[in-house]
Amino acid sequence: MPELDRVAVRIVIDSYQFAVAPSRKLPNLDVQHFGWGLSEKPPRRTLVSEFGLAMHVESRRGNETRNVLVDFGFTPEALLNNASLLGIDPAAIDALVLSHGHPDLSLSET
């Protein structure tokens, strides 16, 4: 396993979001929450929370960066919306990881 200089994990989709929670720093860890906050003007679009999980993992070693998408949430609409809001470029994804299958979901039911 190669040693990495930096790893960033972004939760793209989850069944719950902390859009208005404050960011914080812990020893060797920055926790950044994305959200529009408590302003008087709501945003035009917000993150979509839904059943499922999707994570974007960016690793850096020297000047080499790798981007991996781990799982994909439940709907393509939520994935595309949230990736766009978080500034994740689909063309920059180097690998896709599906952590487990769902035999209960038939692809013919779309």
Secondary structure as GFF3:
##gff-version 3
##sequence-region A 1 110
A	DSSP	beta_strand	6	13	.	.	.	ID=ss1
A	DSSP	beta_strand	24	26	.	.	.	ID=ss2
A	DSSP	beta_strand	29	31	.	.	.	ID=ss3
A	DSSP	beta_strand	54	61	.	.	.	ID=ss4
A	DSSP	beta_strand	64	70	.	.	.	ID=ss5
A	DSSP	alpha_helix	76	85	.	.	.	ID=ss6
A	DSSP	three_ten_helix	90	92	.	.	.	ID=ss7
A	DSSP	beta_strand	95	97	.	.	.	ID=ss8
A	DSSP	three_ten_helix	107	109	.	.	.	ID=ss9
###
